[in-house]
C-alpha cells in the first residue's frame, strides 16, 4: 500500500507543478501549489472517511427493497 502511495506522489508532484507553471508562468507558485495541494487532499480524504464512518446506515435486505427505498425518497 505504501509503494502505491509513494508512486502516486512521485507522479503527482511534477504533474501539478508542470500544469500550474504552464497556467501561471510562475515556478514559485507552481512549487508551492504542488506541495500544498496533496496535504489539503489528504485532509479532505481523512474528513470524508470519518464522515462516512459516522453516517447512519440503512439496511437493505435485498436489491428489490433497496430500489423501493431509493424511489420513495
Predicted model as a PDB file, atoms N, CA, C, CB and O in Angstrom, pLDDT in the B-factor column:
MODEL        1                                                                  
ATOM      1  N   UNK A   1       0.824  -1.191   0.000  1.00 61.00           N  
ATOM      2  CA  UNK A   1       0.000   0.000   0.000  1.00 61.00           C  
ATOM      3  C   UNK A   1       0.870   1.257   0.000  1.00 61.00           C  
ATOM      4  CB  UNK A   1      -0.939  -0.003   1.208  1.00 61.00           C  
ATOM      5  O   UNK A   1       0.557   2.232  -0.683  1.00 61.00           O  
ATOM      6  N   UNK A   2       1.953   1.232   0.760  1.00 70.00           N  
ATOM      7  CA  UNK A   2       2.832   2.396   0.828  1.00 70.00           C  
ATOM      8  C   UNK A   2       3.527   2.638  -0.509  1.00 70.00           C  
ATOM      9  CB  UNK A   2       3.872   2.214   1.936  1.00 70.00           C  
ATOM     10  O   UNK A   2       3.745   3.786  -0.896  1.00 70.00           O  
ATOM     11  N   UNK A   3       3.875   1.564  -1.216  1.00 81.00           N  
ATOM     12  CA  UNK A   3       4.511   1.729  -2.532  1.00 81.00           C  
ATOM     13  C   UNK A   3       3.590   2.456  -3.497  1.00 81.00           C  
ATOM     14  CB  UNK A   3       4.905   0.366  -3.115  1.00 81.00           C  
ATOM     15  O   UNK A   3       4.033   3.299  -4.277  1.00 81.00           O  
ATOM     16  N   UNK A   4       2.298   2.122  -3.439  1.00 77.00           N  
ATOM     17  CA  UNK A   4       1.339   2.773  -4.329  1.00 77.00           C  
ATOM     18  C   UNK A   4       1.230   4.254  -3.981  1.00 77.00           C  
ATOM     19  CB  UNK A   4      -0.046   2.092  -4.237  1.00 77.00           C  
ATOM     20  O   UNK A   4       1.202   5.095  -4.880  1.00 77.00           O  
ATOM     21  N   UNK A   5       1.168   4.586  -2.695  1.00 72.00           N  
ATOM     22  CA  UNK A   5       1.076   5.986  -2.279  1.00 72.00           C  
ATOM     23  C   UNK A   5       2.311   6.758  -2.717  1.00 72.00           C  
ATOM     24  CB  UNK A   5       0.901   6.087  -0.757  1.00 72.00           C  
ATOM     25  O   UNK A   5       2.205   7.893  -3.182  1.00 72.00           O  
ATOM     26  N   UNK A   6       3.473   6.151  -2.573  1.00 78.00           N  
ATOM     27  CA  UNK A   6       4.705   6.819  -2.989  1.00 78.00           C  
ATOM     28  C   UNK A   6       4.752   7.026  -4.497  1.00 78.00           C  
ATOM     29  CB  UNK A   6       5.916   6.016  -2.540  1.00 78.00           C  
ATOM     30  O   UNK A   6       5.160   8.087  -4.969  1.00 78.00           O  
ATOM     31  N   UNK A   7       4.336   6.019  -5.247  1.00 81.00           N  
ATOM     32  CA  UNK A   7       4.373   6.163  -6.699  1.00 81.00           C  
ATOM     33  C   UNK A   7       3.372   7.208  -7.175  1.00 81.00           C  
ATOM     34  CB  UNK A   7       4.091   4.824  -7.372  1.00 81.00           C  
ATOM     35  O   UNK A   7       3.643   7.936  -8.130  1.00 81.00           O  
ATOM     36  N   UNK A   8       2.224   7.287  -6.522  1.00 78.00           N  
ATOM     37  CA  UNK A   8       1.248   8.325  -6.869  1.00 78.00           C  
ATOM     38  C   UNK A   8       1.844   9.700  -6.574  1.00 78.00           C  
ATOM     39  CB  UNK A   8      -0.085   8.124  -6.085  1.00 78.00           C  
ATOM     40  O   UNK A   8       1.690  10.630  -7.366  1.00 78.00           O  
ATOM     41  N   UNK A   9       2.527   9.827  -5.429  1.00 76.00           N  
ATOM     42  CA  UNK A   9       3.166  11.092  -5.079  1.00 76.00           C  
ATOM     43  C   UNK A   9       4.251  11.486  -6.055  1.00 76.00           C  
ATOM     44  CB  UNK A   9       3.742  11.012  -3.698  1.00 76.00           C  
ATOM     45  O   UNK A   9       4.386  12.657  -6.410  1.00 76.00           O  
ATOM     46  N   UNK A  10       5.025  10.506  -6.487  1.00 82.00           N  
ATOM     47  CA  UNK A  10       6.114  10.773  -7.431  1.00 82.00           C  
ATOM     48  C   UNK A  10       5.552  11.264  -8.770  1.00 82.00           C  
ATOM     49  CB  UNK A  10       6.975   9.500  -7.643  1.00 82.00           C  
ATOM     50  O   UNK A  10       6.156  12.115  -9.423  1.00 82.00           O  
ATOM     51  N   UNK A  11       4.429  10.742  -9.165  1.00 87.00           N  
ATOM     52  CA  UNK A  11       3.799  11.177 -10.412  1.00 87.00           C  
ATOM     53  C   UNK A  11       3.042  12.487 -10.203  1.00 87.00           C  
ATOM     54  CB  UNK A  11       2.846  10.089 -10.944  1.00 87.00           C  
ATOM     55  O   UNK A  11       3.053  13.361 -11.069  1.00 87.00           O  
ATOM     56  N   UNK A  12       2.386  12.618  -9.051  1.00 86.00           N  
ATOM     57  CA  UNK A  12       1.518  13.754  -8.780  1.00 86.00           C  
ATOM     58  C   UNK A  12       2.278  15.078  -8.702  1.00 86.00           C  
ATOM     59  CB  UNK A  12       0.772  13.525  -7.496  1.00 86.00           C  
ATOM     60  O   UNK A  12       1.865  16.064  -9.312  1.00 86.00           O  
ATOM     61  N   UNK A  13       3.376  15.106  -7.963  1.00 89.00           N  
ATOM     62  CA  UNK A  13       4.101  16.364  -7.757  1.00 89.00           C  
ATOM     63  C   UNK A  13       4.535  17.021  -9.071  1.00 89.00           C  
ATOM     64  CB  UNK A  13       5.321  16.116  -6.889  1.00 89.00           C  
ATOM     65  O   UNK A  13       4.200  18.183  -9.302  1.00 89.00           O  
ATOM     66  N   UNK A  14       5.263  16.321  -9.932  1.00 92.00           N  
ATOM     67  CA  UNK A  14       5.687  17.002 -11.172  1.00 92.00           C  
ATOM     68  C   UNK A  14       4.515  17.354 -12.085  1.00 92.00           C  
ATOM     69  CB  UNK A  14       6.670  16.127 -11.936  1.00 92.00           C  
ATOM     70  O   UNK A  14       4.579  18.333 -12.828  1.00 92.00           O  
ATOM     71  N   UNK A  15       3.458  16.569 -12.031  1.00 93.00           N  
ATOM     72  CA  UNK A  15       2.293  16.859 -12.867  1.00 93.00           C  
ATOM     73  C   UNK A  15       1.620  18.156 -12.414  1.00 93.00           C  
ATOM     74  CB  UNK A  15       1.287  15.688 -12.820  1.00 93.00           C  
ATOM     75  O   UNK A  15       1.341  19.029 -13.235  1.00 93.00           O  
ATOM     76  N   UNK A  16       1.359  18.285 -11.112  1.00 92.00           N  
ATOM     77  CA  UNK A  16       0.761  19.522 -10.601  1.00 92.00           C  
ATOM     78  C   UNK A  16       1.693  20.701 -10.834  1.00 92.00           C  
ATOM     79  CB  UNK A  16       0.436  19.392  -9.102  1.00 92.00           C  
ATOM     80  O   UNK A  16       1.252  21.785 -11.214  1.00 92.00           O  
ATOM     81  N   UNK A  17       2.990  20.483 -10.604  1.00 95.00           N  
ATOM     82  CA  UNK A  17       3.969  21.555 -10.817  1.00 95.00           C  
ATOM     83  C   UNK A  17       3.930  22.031 -12.267  1.00 95.00           C  
ATOM     84  CB  UNK A  17       5.393  21.075 -10.449  1.00 95.00           C  
ATOM     85  O   UNK A  17       3.859  23.233 -12.526  1.00 95.00           O  
ATOM     86  N   UNK A  18       3.976  21.103 -13.202  1.00 96.00           N  
ATOM     87  CA  UNK A  18       4.006  21.465 -14.625  1.00 96.00           C  
ATOM     88  C   UNK A  18       2.729  22.183 -15.051  1.00 96.00           C  
ATOM     89  CB  UNK A  18       4.208  20.215 -15.486  1.00 96.00           C  
ATOM     90  O   UNK A  18       2.787  23.200 -15.741  1.00 96.00           O  
ATOM     91  N   UNK A  19       1.586  21.657 -14.644  1.00 96.00           N  
ATOM     92  CA  UNK A  19       0.316  22.280 -15.042  1.00 96.00           C  
ATOM     93  C   UNK A  19       0.204  23.686 -14.465  1.00 96.00           C  
ATOM     94  CB  UNK A  19      -0.879  21.420 -14.579  1.00 96.00           C  
ATOM     95  O   UNK A  19      -0.189  24.618 -15.166  1.00 96.00           O  
ATOM     96  N   UNK A  20       0.551  23.838 -13.184  1.00 95.00           N  
ATOM     97  CA  UNK A  20       0.471  25.162 -12.561  1.00 95.00           C  
ATOM     98  C   UNK A  20       1.461  26.125 -13.201  1.00 95.00           C  
ATOM     99  CB  UNK A  20       0.732  25.065 -11.052  1.00 95.00           C  
ATOM    100  O   UNK A  20       1.132  27.290 -13.422  1.00 95.00           O  
ATOM    101  N   UNK A  21       2.654  25.662 -13.497  1.00 97.00           N  
ATOM    102  CA  UNK A  21       3.662  26.520 -14.122  1.00 97.00           C  
ATOM    103  C   UNK A  21       3.191  26.967 -15.514  1.00 97.00           C  
ATOM    104  CB  UNK A  21       5.023  25.777 -14.222  1.00 97.00           C  
ATOM    105  O   UNK A  21       3.360  28.128 -15.889  1.00 97.00           O  
ATOM    106  N   UNK A  22       2.608  26.047 -16.264  1.00 97.00           N  
ATOM    107  CA  UNK A  22       2.098  26.385 -17.600  1.00 97.00           C  
ATOM    108  C   UNK A  22       0.984  27.426 -17.495  1.00 97.00           C  
ATOM    109  CB  UNK A  22       1.579  25.115 -18.325  1.00 97.00           C  
ATOM    110  O   UNK A  22       0.942  28.379 -18.273  1.00 97.00           O  
ATOM    111  N   UNK A  23       0.079  27.236 -16.524  1.00 97.00           N  
ATOM    112  CA  UNK A  23      -1.060  28.145 -16.398  1.00 97.00           C  
ATOM    113  C   UNK A  23      -0.686  29.509 -15.818  1.00 97.00           C  
ATOM    114  CB  UNK A  23      -2.117  27.510 -15.536  1.00 97.00           C  
ATOM    115  O   UNK A  23      -1.288  30.520 -16.179  1.00 97.00           O  
ATOM    116  N   UNK A  24       0.304  29.546 -14.920  1.00 96.00           N  
ATOM    117  CA  UNK A  24       0.622  30.799 -14.236  1.00 96.00           C  
ATOM    118  C   UNK A  24       1.947  31.424 -14.677  1.00 96.00           C  
ATOM    119  CB  UNK A  24       0.658  30.563 -12.757  1.00 96.00           C  
ATOM    120  O   UNK A  24       2.167  32.614 -14.450  1.00 96.00           O  
ATOM    121  N   UNK A  25       2.819  30.655 -15.294  1.00 97.00           N  
ATOM    122  CA  UNK A  25       4.168  31.091 -15.669  1.00 97.00           C  
ATOM    123  C   UNK A  25       4.989  31.499 -14.446  1.00 97.00           C  
ATOM    124  CB  UNK A  25       4.090  32.260 -16.654  1.00 97.00           C  
ATOM    125  O   UNK A  25       5.917  32.300 -14.558  1.00 97.00           O  
ATOM    126  N   UNK A  26       4.648  30.947 -13.276  1.00 97.00           N  
ATOM    127  CA  UNK A  26       5.347  31.274 -12.035  1.00 97.00           C  
ATOM    128  C   UNK A  26       5.831  29.982 -11.376  1.00 97.00           C  
ATOM    129  CB  UNK A  26       4.423  32.075 -11.069  1.00 97.00           C  
ATOM    130  O   UNK A  26       5.025  29.269 -10.779  1.00 97.00           O  
ATOM    131  N   UNK A  27       7.131  29.659 -11.467  1.00 96.00           N  
ATOM    132  CA  UNK A  27       7.626  28.407 -10.899  1.00 96.00           C  
ATOM    133  C   UNK A  27       7.539  28.352  -9.373  1.00 96.00           C  
ATOM    134  CB  UNK A  27       9.049  28.195 -11.322  1.00 96.00           C  
ATOM    135  O   UNK A  27       7.402  27.269  -8.804  1.00 96.00           O  
ATOM    136  N   UNK A  28       7.617  29.507  -8.704  1.00 97.00           N  
ATOM    137  CA  UNK A  28       7.499  29.507  -7.238  1.00 97.00           C  
ATOM    138  C   UNK A  28       6.079  29.132  -6.832  1.00 97.00           C  
ATOM    139  CB  UNK A  28       7.880  30.895  -6.651  1.00 97.00           C  
ATOM    140  O   UNK A  28       5.883  28.294  -5.952  1.00 97.00           O  
ATOM    141  N   UNK A  29       5.102  29.743  -7.462  1.00 96.00           N  
ATOM    142  CA  UNK A  29       3.705  29.407  -7.186  1.00 96.00           C  
ATOM    143  C   UNK A  29       3.428  27.945  -7.539  1.00 96.00           C  
ATOM    144  CB  UNK A  29       2.757  30.338  -7.974  1.00 96.00           C  
ATOM    145  O   UNK A  29       2.715  27.255  -6.810  1.00 96.00           O  
ATOM    146  N   UNK A  30       3.977  27.484  -8.630  1.00 96.00           N  
ATOM    147  CA  UNK A  30       3.790  26.098  -9.041  1.00 96.00           C  
ATOM    148  C   UNK A  30       4.351  25.140  -7.991  1.00 96.00           C  
ATOM    149  CB  UNK A  30       4.458  25.849 -10.399  1.00 96.00           C  
ATOM    150  O   UNK A  30       3.706  24.147  -7.654  1.00 96.00           O  
ATOM    151  N   UNK A  31       5.540  25.428  -7.474  1.00 95.00           N  
ATOM    152  CA  UNK A  31       6.126  24.577  -6.441  1.00 95.00           C  
ATOM    153  C   UNK A  31       5.334  24.606  -5.163  1.00 95.00           C  
ATOM    154  CB  UNK A  31       7.536  24.991  -6.162  1.00 95.00           C  
ATOM    155  O   UNK A  31       5.140  23.569  -4.529  1.00 95.00           O  
ATOM    156  N   UNK A  32       4.873  25.777  -4.774  1.00 96.00           N  
ATOM    157  CA  UNK A  32       4.069  25.904  -3.561  1.00 96.00           C  
ATOM    158  C   UNK A  32       2.768  25.128  -3.683  1.00 96.00           C  
ATOM    159  CB  UNK A  32       3.777  27.373  -3.266  1.00 96.00           C  
ATOM    160  O   UNK A  32       2.384  24.397  -2.771  1.00 96.00           O  
ATOM    161  N   UNK A  33       2.107  25.289  -4.793  1.00 94.00           N  
ATOM    162  CA  UNK A  33       0.856  24.569  -5.005  1.00 94.00           C  
ATOM    163  C   UNK A  33       1.079  23.061  -5.062  1.00 94.00           C  
ATOM    164  CB  UNK A  33       0.187  25.046  -6.288  1.00 94.00           C  
ATOM    165  O   UNK A  33       0.279  22.294  -4.527  1.00 94.00           O  
ATOM    166  N   UNK A  34       2.149  22.639  -5.701  1.00 92.00           N  
ATOM    167  CA  UNK A  34       2.443  21.204  -5.799  1.00 92.00           C  
ATOM    168  C   UNK A  34       2.740  20.600  -4.429  1.00 92.00           C  
ATOM    169  CB  UNK A  34       3.629  20.967  -6.741  1.00 92.00           C  
ATOM    170  O   UNK A  34       2.542  19.401  -4.233  1.00 92.00           O  
ATOM    171  N   UNK A  35       3.211  21.405  -3.479  1.00 91.00           N  
ATOM    172  CA  UNK A  35       3.460  20.919  -2.117  1.00 91.00           C  
ATOM    173  C   UNK A  35       2.209  20.981  -1.242  1.00 91.00           C  
ATOM    174  CB  UNK A  35       4.576  21.730  -1.472  1.00 91.00           C  
ATOM    175  O   UNK A  35       1.959  20.074  -0.448  1.00 91.00           O  
ATOM    176  N   UNK A  36       1.423  22.050  -1.385  1.00 92.00           N  
ATOM    177  CA  UNK A  36       0.266  22.252  -0.516  1.00 92.00           C  
ATOM    178  C   UNK A  36      -0.928  21.390  -0.937  1.00 92.00           C  
ATOM    179  CB  UNK A  36      -0.134  23.722  -0.517  1.00 92.00           C  
ATOM    180  O   UNK A  36      -1.623  20.844  -0.080  1.00 92.00           O  
ATOM    181  N   UNK A  37      -1.167  21.264  -2.202  1.00 88.00           N  
ATOM    182  CA  UNK A  37      -2.354  20.555  -2.692  1.00 88.00           C  
ATOM    183  C   UNK A  37      -2.460  19.126  -2.170  1.00 88.00           C  
ATOM    184  CB  UNK A  37      -2.347  20.533  -4.197  1.00 88.00           C  
ATOM    185  O   UNK A  37      -3.554  18.733  -1.767  1.00 88.00           O  
ATOM    186  N   UNK A  38      -1.394  18.322  -2.151  1.00 83.00           N  
ATOM    187  CA  UNK A  38      -1.537  16.960  -1.618  1.00 83.00           C  
ATOM    188  C   UNK A  38      -1.894  16.945  -0.125  1.00 83.00           C  
ATOM    189  CB  UNK A  38      -0.244  16.181  -1.839  1.00 83.00           C  
ATOM    190  O   UNK A  38      -2.618  16.056   0.323  1.00 83.00           O  
ATOM    191  N   UNK A  39      -1.400  17.910   0.641  1.00 84.00           N  
ATOM    192  CA  UNK A  39      -1.754  17.972   2.065  1.00 84.00           C  
ATOM    193  C   UNK A  39      -3.237  18.276   2.249  1.00 84.00           C  
ATOM    194  CB  UNK A  39      -0.907  19.035   2.783  1.00 84.00           C  
ATOM    195  O   UNK A  39      -3.894  17.687   3.107  1.00 84.00           O  
ATOM    196  N   UNK A  40      -3.760  19.193   1.446  1.00 87.00           N  
ATOM    197  CA  UNK A  40      -5.180  19.521   1.518  1.00 87.00           C  
ATOM    198  C   UNK A  40      -6.016  18.314   1.094  1.00 87.00           C  
ATOM    199  CB  UNK A  40      -5.505  20.745   0.628  1.00 87.00           C  
ATOM    200  O   UNK A  40      -7.037  18.012   1.713  1.00 87.00           O  
ATOM    201  N   UNK A  41      -5.586  17.635   0.054  1.00 83.00           N  
ATOM    202  CA  UNK A  41      -6.300  16.445  -0.417  1.00 83.00           C  
ATOM    203  C   UNK A  41      -6.299  15.347   0.635  1.00 83.00           C  
ATOM    204  CB  UNK A  41      -5.674  15.926  -1.711  1.00 83.00           C  
ATOM    205  O   UNK A  41      -7.331  14.714   0.860  1.00 83.00           O  
ATOM    206  N   UNK A  42      -5.162  15.107   1.286  1.00 81.00           N  
ATOM    207  CA  UNK A  42      -5.103  14.093   2.336  1.00 81.00           C  
ATOM    208  C   UNK A  42      -6.046  14.433   3.483  1.00 81.00           C  
ATOM    209  CB  UNK A  42      -3.674  13.951   2.858  1.00 81.00           C  
ATOM    210  O   UNK A  42      -6.726  13.549   4.005  1.00 81.00           O  
ATOM    211  N   UNK A  43      -6.097  15.699   3.880  1.00 85.00           N  
ATOM    212  CA  UNK A  43      -7.010  16.110   4.936  1.00 85.00           C  
ATOM    213  C   UNK A  43      -8.456  15.898   4.503  1.00 85.00           C  
ATOM    214  CB  UNK A  43      -6.774  17.580   5.310  1.00 85.00           C  
ATOM    215  O   UNK A  43      -9.272  15.422   5.293  1.00 85.00           O  
ATOM    216  N   UNK A  44      -8.784  16.244   3.256  1.00 87.00           N  
ATOM    217  CA  UNK A  44     -10.148  16.065   2.751  1.00 87.00           C  
ATOM    218  C   UNK A  44     -10.526  14.579   2.722  1.00 87.00           C  
ATOM    219  CB  UNK A  44     -10.283  16.677   1.338  1.00 87.00           C  
ATOM    220  O   UNK A  44     -11.649  14.231   3.087  1.00 87.00           O  
ATOM    221  N   UNK A  45      -9.613  13.697   2.297  1.00 84.00           N  
ATOM    222  CA  UNK A  45      -9.888  12.261   2.299  1.00 84.00           C  
ATOM    223  C   UNK A  45     -10.104  11.750   3.714  1.00 84.00           C  
ATOM    224  CB  UNK A  45      -8.743  11.495   1.635  1.00 84.00           C  
ATOM    225  O   UNK A  45     -10.986  10.924   3.946  1.00 84.00           O  
ATOM    226  N   UNK A  46      -9.304  12.235   4.667  1.00 84.00           N  
ATOM    227  CA  UNK A  46      -9.454  11.834   6.061  1.00 84.00           C  
ATOM    228  C   UNK A  46     -10.826  12.259   6.583  1.00 84.00           C  
ATOM    229  CB  UNK A  46      -8.329  12.447   6.928  1.00 84.00           C  
ATOM    230  O   UNK A  46     -11.528  11.465   7.209  1.00 84.00           O  
ATOM    231  N   UNK A  47     -11.204  13.501   6.326  1.00 88.00           N  
ATOM    232  CA  UNK A  47     -12.502  14.006   6.768  1.00 88.00           C  
ATOM    233  C   UNK A  47     -13.632  13.235   6.106  1.00 88.00           C  
ATOM    234  CB  UNK A  47     -12.631  15.502   6.460  1.00 88.00           C  
ATOM    235  O   UNK A  47     -14.619  12.900   6.762  1.00 88.00           O  
ATOM    236  N   UNK A  48     -13.505  12.954   4.834  1.00 87.00           N  
ATOM    237  CA  UNK A  48     -14.525  12.196   4.108  1.00 87.00           C  
ATOM    238  C   UNK A  48     -14.692  10.798   4.717  1.00 87.00           C  
ATOM    239  CB  UNK A  48     -14.153  12.089   2.609  1.00 87.00           C  
ATOM    240  O   UNK A  48     -15.817  10.329   4.893  1.00 87.00           O  
ATOM    241  N   UNK A  49     -13.589  10.142   5.036  1.00 86.00           N  
ATOM    242  CA  UNK A  49     -13.654   8.819   5.652  1.00 86.00           C  
ATOM    243  C   UNK A  49     -14.341   8.850   7.005  1.00 86.00           C  
ATOM    244  CB  UNK A  49     -12.265   8.246   5.802  1.00 86.00           C  
ATOM    245  O   UNK A  49     -15.133   7.962   7.323  1.00 86.00           O  
ATOM    246  N   UNK A  50     -14.042   9.868   7.806  1.00 87.00           N  
ATOM    247  CA  UNK A  50     -14.696  10.000   9.124  1.00 87.00           C  
ATOM    248  C   UNK A  50     -16.184  10.221   8.965  1.00 87.00           C  
ATOM    249  CB  UNK A  50     -14.081  11.158   9.928  1.00 87.00           C  
ATOM    250  O   UNK A  50     -16.981   9.618   9.684  1.00 87.00           O  
ATOM    251  N   UNK A  51     -16.569  11.079   8.031  1.00 88.00           N  
ATOM    252  CA  UNK A  51     -17.991  11.345   7.819  1.00 88.00           C  
ATOM    253  C   UNK A  51     -18.715  10.090   7.343  1.00 88.00           C  
ATOM    254  CB  UNK A  51     -18.179  12.478   6.804  1.00 88.00           C  
ATOM    255  O   UNK A  51     -19.851   9.844   7.748  1.00 88.00           O  
ATOM    256  N   UNK A  52     -18.075   9.298   6.493  1.00 86.00           N  
ATOM    257  CA  UNK A  52     -18.697   8.060   6.021  1.00 86.00           C  
ATOM    258  C   UNK A  52     -18.872   7.067   7.156  1.00 86.00           C  
ATOM    259  CB  UNK A  52     -17.862   7.434   4.905  1.00 86.00           C  
ATOM    260  O   UNK A  52     -19.907   6.407   7.248  1.00 86.00           O  
ATOM    261  N   UNK A  53     -17.866   6.954   8.029  1.00 86.00           N  
ATOM    262  CA  UNK A  53     -17.966   6.016   9.156  1.00 86.00           C  
ATOM    263  C   UNK A  53     -19.051   6.436  10.140  1.00 86.00           C  
ATOM    264  CB  UNK A  53     -16.622   5.912   9.882  1.00 86.00           C  
ATOM    265  O   UNK A  53     -19.698   5.581  10.746  1.00 86.00           O  
ATOM    266  N   UNK A  54     -19.257   7.728  10.306  1.00 85.00           N  
ATOM    267  CA  UNK A  54     -20.221   8.221  11.288  1.00 85.00           C  
ATOM    268  C   UNK A  54     -21.626   8.375  10.728  1.00 85.00           C  
ATOM    269  CB  UNK A  54     -19.760   9.536  11.832  1.00 85.00           C  
ATOM    270  O   UNK A  54     -22.568   8.578  11.494  1.00 85.00           O  
ATOM    271  N   UNK A  55     -21.793   8.284   9.424  1.00 77.00           N  
ATOM    272  CA  UNK A  55     -23.110   8.451   8.807  1.00 77.00           C  
ATOM    273  C   UNK A  55     -24.006   7.274   9.176  1.00 77.00           C  
ATOM    274  CB  UNK A  55     -22.987   8.577   7.267  1.00 77.00           C  
ATOM    275  O   UNK A  55     -23.544   6.136   9.254  1.00 77.00           O  
ATOM    276  N   UNK A  56     -25.294   7.552   9.404  1.00 75.00           N  
ATOM    277  CA  UNK A  56     -26.208   6.438   9.704  1.00 75.00           C  
ATOM    278  C   UNK A  56     -26.338   5.515   8.498  1.00 75.00           C  
ATOM    279  CB  UNK A  56     -27.601   6.970  10.118  1.00 75.00           C  
ATOM    280  O   UNK A  56     -26.369   5.956   7.349  1.00 75.00           O  
ATOM    281  N   UNK A  57     -26.410   4.257   8.790  1.00 71.00           N  
ATOM    282  CA  UNK A  57     -26.507   3.251   7.728  1.00 71.00           C  
ATOM    283  C   UNK A  57     -27.959   2.778   7.624  1.00 71.00           C  
ATOM    284  CB  UNK A  57     -25.546   2.043   8.006  1.00 71.00           C  
ATOM    285  O   UNK A  57     -28.658   2.642   8.627  1.00 71.00           O  
ATOM    286  N   UNK A  58     -28.388   2.535   6.400  1.00 67.00           N  
ATOM    287  CA  UNK A  58     -29.701   1.919   6.190  1.00 67.00           C  
ATOM    288  C   UNK A  58     -29.464   0.508   5.711  1.00 67.00           C  
ATOM    289  CB  UNK A  58     -30.575   2.728   5.165  1.00 67.00           C  
ATOM    290  O   UNK A  58     -28.540   0.246   4.940  1.00 67.00           O  
ATOM    291  N   UNK A  59     -30.293  -0.388   6.167  1.00 65.00           N  
ATOM    292  CA  UNK A  59     -30.119  -1.792   5.815  1.00 65.00           C  
ATOM    293  C   UNK A  59     -31.114  -2.169   4.732  1.00 65.00           C  
ATOM    294  CB  UNK A  59     -30.291  -2.700   7.053  1.00 65.00           C  
ATOM    295  O   UNK A  59     -32.319  -1.964   4.883  1.00 65.00           O  
ATOM    296  N   UNK A  60     -30.617  -2.708   3.665  1.00 61.00           N  
ATOM    297  CA  UNK A  60     -31.455  -3.194   2.569  1.00 61.00           C  
ATOM    298  C   UNK A  60     -31.310  -4.715   2.517  1.00 61.00           C  
ATOM    299  CB  UNK A  60     -31.053  -2.531   1.192  1.00 61.00           C  
ATOM    300  O   UNK A  60     -30.237  -5.214   2.180  1.00 61.00           O  
ATOM    301  N   UNK A  61     -32.372  -5.463   2.845  1.00 63.00           N  
ATOM    302  CA  UNK A  61     -32.251  -6.918   2.837  1.00 63.00           C  
ATOM    303  C   UNK A  61     -32.046  -7.511   1.447  1.00 63.00           C  
ATOM    304  CB  UNK A  61     -33.468  -7.522   3.452  1.00 63.00           C  
ATOM    305  O   UNK A  61     -31.482  -8.598   1.324  1.00 63.00           O  
ATOM    306  N   UNK A  62     -32.486  -6.832   0.416  1.00 61.00           N  
ATOM    307  CA  UNK A  62     -32.313  -7.358  -0.934  1.00 61.00           C  
ATOM    308  C   UNK A  62     -32.353  -6.240  -1.948  1.00 61.00           C  
ATOM    309  CB  UNK A  62     -33.384  -8.397  -1.254  1.00 61.00           C  
ATOM    310  O   UNK A  62     -32.751  -5.122  -1.619  1.00 61.00           O  
ATOM    311  N   UNK A  63     -31.946  -6.519  -3.187  1.00 60.00           N  
ATOM    312  CA  UNK A  63     -31.883  -5.461  -4.200  1.00 60.00           C  
ATOM    313  C   UNK A  63     -33.230  -4.800  -4.469  1.00 60.00           C  
ATOM    314  CB  UNK A  63     -31.344  -6.022  -5.484  1.00 60.00           C  
ATOM    315  O   UNK A  63     -33.287  -3.590  -4.689  1.00 60.00           O  
ATOM    316  N   UNK A  64     -34.315  -5.575  -4.454  1.00 62.00           N  
ATOM    317  CA  UNK A  64     -35.628  -5.002  -4.744  1.00 62.00           C  
ATOM    318  C   UNK A  64     -36.063  -4.025  -3.656  1.00 62.00           C  
ATOM    319  CB  UNK A  64     -36.668  -6.109  -4.896  1.00 62.00           C  
ATOM    320  O   UNK A  64     -36.603  -2.960  -3.954  1.00 62.00           O  
ATOM    321  N   UNK A  65     -35.829  -4.386  -2.402  1.00 58.00           N  
ATOM    322  CA  UNK A  65     -36.224  -3.480  -1.319  1.00 58.00           C  
ATOM    323  C   UNK A  65     -35.357  -2.225  -1.322  1.00 58.00           C  
ATOM    324  CB  UNK A  65     -36.122  -4.191   0.045  1.00 58.00           C  
ATOM    325  O   UNK A  65     -35.829  -1.147  -0.961  1.00 58.00           O  
ATOM    326  N   UNK A  66     -34.104  -2.352  -1.724  1.00 61.00           N  
ATOM    327  CA  UNK A  66     -33.235  -1.174  -1.816  1.00 61.00           C  
ATOM    328  C   UNK A  66     -33.735  -0.229  -2.897  1.00 61.00           C  
ATOM    329  CB  UNK A  66     -31.779  -1.590  -2.105  1.00 61.00           C  
ATOM    330  O   UNK A  66     -33.707   0.989  -2.723  1.00 61.00           O  
ATOM    331  N   UNK A  67     -34.187  -0.780  -3.999  1.00 59.00           N  
ATOM    332  CA  UNK A  67     -34.711   0.054  -5.083  1.00 59.00           C  
ATOM    333  C   UNK A  67     -35.964   0.788  -4.621  1.00 59.00           C  
ATOM    334  CB  UNK A  67     -35.019  -0.801  -6.333  1.00 59.00           C  
ATOM    335  O   UNK A  67     -36.151   1.963  -4.937  1.00 59.00           O  
ATOM    336  N   UNK A  68     -36.839   0.081  -3.857  1.00 58.00           N  
ATOM    337  CA  UNK A  68     -38.048   0.733  -3.368  1.00 58.00           C  
ATOM    338  C   UNK A  68     -37.696   1.850  -2.389  1.00 58.00           C  
ATOM    339  CB  UNK A  68     -38.979  -0.292  -2.699  1.00 58.00           C  
ATOM    340  O   UNK A  68     -38.331   2.904  -2.396  1.00 58.00           O  
ATOM    341  N   UNK A  69     -36.683   1.623  -1.544  1.00 54.00           N  
ATOM    342  CA  UNK A  69     -36.274   2.647  -0.595  1.00 54.00           C  
ATOM    343  C   UNK A  69     -35.748   3.877  -1.324  1.00 54.00           C  
ATOM    344  CB  UNK A  69     -35.210   2.098   0.358  1.00 54.00           C  
ATOM    345  O   UNK A  69     -36.055   5.002  -0.928  1.00 54.00           O  
ATOM    346  N   UNK A  70     -34.966   3.686  -2.374  1.00 56.00           N  
ATOM    347  CA  UNK A  70     -34.408   4.812  -3.122  1.00 56.00           C  
ATOM    348  C   UNK A  70     -35.502   5.583  -3.852  1.00 56.00           C  
ATOM    349  CB  UNK A  70     -33.355   4.321  -4.122  1.00 56.00           C  
ATOM    350  O   UNK A  70     -35.459   6.811  -3.928  1.00 56.00           O  
ATOM    351  N   UNK A  71     -36.489   4.854  -4.391  1.00 61.00           N  
ATOM    352  CA  UNK A  71     -37.541   5.511  -5.144  1.00 61.00           C  
ATOM    353  C   UNK A  71     -38.489   6.280  -4.231  1.00 61.00           C  
ATOM    354  CB  UNK A  71     -38.313   4.494  -5.956  1.00 61.00           C  
ATOM    355  O   UNK A  71     -39.106   7.250  -4.673  1.00 61.00           O  
ATOM    356  N   UNK A  72     -38.622   5.873  -2.969  1.00 58.00           N  
ATOM    357  CA  UNK A  72     -39.542   6.549  -2.067  1.00 58.00           C  
ATOM    358  C   UNK A  72     -38.965   7.855  -1.535  1.00 58.00           C  
ATOM    359  CB  UNK A  72     -39.899   5.639  -0.915  1.00 58.00           C  
ATOM    360  O   UNK A  72     -39.701   8.679  -0.992  1.00 58.00           O  
ATOM    361  N   UNK A  73     -37.652   8.054  -1.686  1.00 54.00           N  
ATOM    362  CA  UNK A  73     -37.032   9.281  -1.154  1.00 54.00           C  
ATOM    363  C   UNK A  73     -36.976  10.335  -2.172  1.00 54.00           C  
ATOM    364  CB  UNK A  73     -35.656   9.024  -0.641  1.00 54.00           C  
ATOM    365  O   UNK A  73     -36.488  11.432  -1.899  1.00 54.00           O  
TER     366      UNK A  73                                                      
ENDMDL                                                                          
END                                                                             
